[in-house]
Amino acid sequence: MKNSTSNEYVRGTLKTIVLNLLSEQGRMYGYEITQEVKERTVGAIAITFGALYPVLHKLEQEGLLTTESEAVDGRMRKYYTLTEQGSALARTKTDDLERFIAAIKTLISPKGEAPDSIGLTPEPS
C-alpha cells in the first residue's frame, strides 16, 4: 500500500503479519518476508526493511523467535524461527486480527447487513 494511511494499517499489524508468516513457513529471512508479503498482496502491501527489522529484533528480545545465521553465496543470512511461545502468540494474534477485521467490516457495511453474514454474532444481552 503506497499511501500514509495504508502504512498506518501495516504498522498496526506488522507484528501479526510476521508471526503468521513464520508460523506458516517455519523459517524465513528478512528479505524473504518482505517478498512473501509483496507477492501475496500483489504489491498492495510493501514492507520496508526499516519497519521489519525492528519488529524482528523486538520479537527476538521477547523470546518469541530464535535466529540462526547461515552462509549463502558467500554472505551471512539470518533466519528467523518461532519459539513455542511465538507459535502460540501467532495463533492468538491472527485470531484477534480476524475478529477485528470482521468487526470493521460490520462497521463499514451498509446498514442492515446481518453481522453473522461476515463472521460476527451478537453478544448476548
C-alpha positions as CSV (number, residue, x, y, z in Angstrom):
1,M,0.0,0.0,0.0
2,K,1.6,3.2,-1.1
3,N,0.0,6.0,0.9
4,S,0.5,7.0,4.5
5,T,-3.0,5.9,5.6
6,S,-2.3,2.4,4.4
7,N,1.1,2.5,6.1
8,E,-0.7,3.1,9.4
9,Y,-2.6,-0.2,8.9
10,V,0.6,-2.1,8.1
11,R,2.4,-0.6,11.2
12,G,-0.5,-1.7,13.4
13,T,-0.5,-5.3,12.0
14,L,3.2,-5.9,11.2
15,K,3.9,-8.0,14.3
16,T,0.9,-10.2,13.5
17,I,1.9,-10.4,9.8
18,V,5.4,-11.6,10.7
19,L,4.2,-14.0,13.4
20,N,1.7,-15.5,10.9
21,L,4.2,-15.9,8.1
22,L,6.8,-17.5,10.3
23,S,4.1,-19.8,11.7
24,E,3.2,-20.9,8.2
25,Q,6.7,-21.1,6.7
26,G,8.7,-22.3,9.7
27,R,11.9,-20.4,8.9
28,M,12.4,-17.3,6.9
29,Y,15.0,-14.5,6.5
30,G,14.1,-10.8,6.3
31,Y,14.1,-10.2,2.6
32,E,12.1,-13.4,2.1
33,I,9.4,-12.0,4.5
34,T,9.2,-8.7,2.5
35,Q,8.9,-10.6,-0.8
36,E,6.3,-13.0,0.5
37,V,4.1,-10.1,1.7
38,K,4.5,-8.3,-1.6
39,E,3.7,-11.4,-3.6
40,R,0.7,-12.5,-1.6
41,T,-0.8,-9.0,-1.7
42,V,0.1,-8.5,-5.3
43,G,2.1,-5.4,-4.3
44,A,-0.7,-3.8,-2.3
45,I,1.4,-4.1,0.9
46,A,5.1,-3.4,0.8
47,I,7.1,-3.8,4.0
48,T,10.3,-1.9,4.2
49,F,13.4,-3.2,6.0
50,G,13.3,-0.1,8.2
51,A,9.9,-1.3,9.5
52,L,10.6,-5.1,9.5
53,Y,13.9,-5.4,11.3
54,P,12.9,-3.5,14.5
55,V,9.9,-5.8,14.8
56,L,12.1,-8.9,14.3
57,H,14.6,-7.7,16.9
58,K,11.8,-7.0,19.4
59,L,10.2,-10.4,18.8
60,E,13.7,-12.0,19.4
61,Q,14.2,-10.0,22.6
62,E,10.7,-11.1,23.8
63,G,11.7,-14.7,23.3
64,L,9.2,-15.2,20.6
65,L,11.7,-16.2,17.9
66,T,15.2,-17.5,17.5
67,T,17.8,-16.7,14.9
68,E,20.3,-18.8,13.0
69,S,22.9,-17.4,10.7
70,E,23.9,-19.3,7.6
71,A,26.3,-18.6,4.8
72,V,24.6,-18.3,1.5
73,D,26.5,-17.5,-1.7
74,G,29.4,-16.1,0.4
75,R,27.1,-13.9,2.6
76,M,25.7,-14.5,6.0
77,R,21.9,-14.7,6.1
78,K,19.9,-14.6,9.3
79,Y,17.0,-16.9,9.5
80,Y,14.1,-16.4,12.0
81,T,12.1,-19.2,13.6
82,L,9.3,-19.0,16.1
83,T,9.7,-20.4,19.6
84,E,6.8,-22.4,21.2
85,Q,5.7,-19.2,22.8
86,G,5.9,-17.4,19.5
87,S,3.8,-20.0,17.8
88,A,1.1,-19.7,20.5
89,L,1.1,-15.9,20.1
90,A,0.9,-16.2,16.3
91,R,-2.3,-18.1,16.7
92,T,-3.8,-15.7,19.2
93,K,-2.8,-12.6,17.3
94,T,-4.1,-14.0,14.0
95,D,-7.4,-14.9,15.6
96,D,-7.6,-11.4,17.2
97,L,-6.9,-9.7,13.9
98,E,-9.5,-11.8,12.0
99,R,-12.2,-10.8,14.6
100,F,-11.1,-7.2,14.4
101,I,-11.4,-7.3,10.6
102,A,-14.8,-8.8,10.8
103,A,-15.9,-6.0,13.3
104,I,-14.5,-3.3,10.9
105,K,-16.4,-4.9,8.0
106,T,-19.6,-4.7,10.1
107,L,-18.9,-1.0,10.8
108,I,-18.3,-0.1,7.1
109,S,-21.0,-2.4,5.6
110,P,-24.3,-0.9,4.6
111,K,-26.7,-0.6,7.5
112,G,-28.9,-3.7,7.8
113,E,-26.4,-6.2,6.7
114,A,-26.5,-9.1,9.2
115,P,-23.3,-9.2,11.3
116,D,-23.3,-13.1,11.2
117,S,-23.0,-12.9,7.4
118,I,-19.4,-11.8,7.9
119,G,-18.5,-13.9,10.8
120,L,-19.8,-12.0,13.8
121,T,-22.5,-13.0,16.1
122,P,-24.1,-10.5,18.5
123,E,-23.2,-10.9,22.2
124,P,-26.0,-12.0,24.5
125,S,-27.5,-9.1,26.4
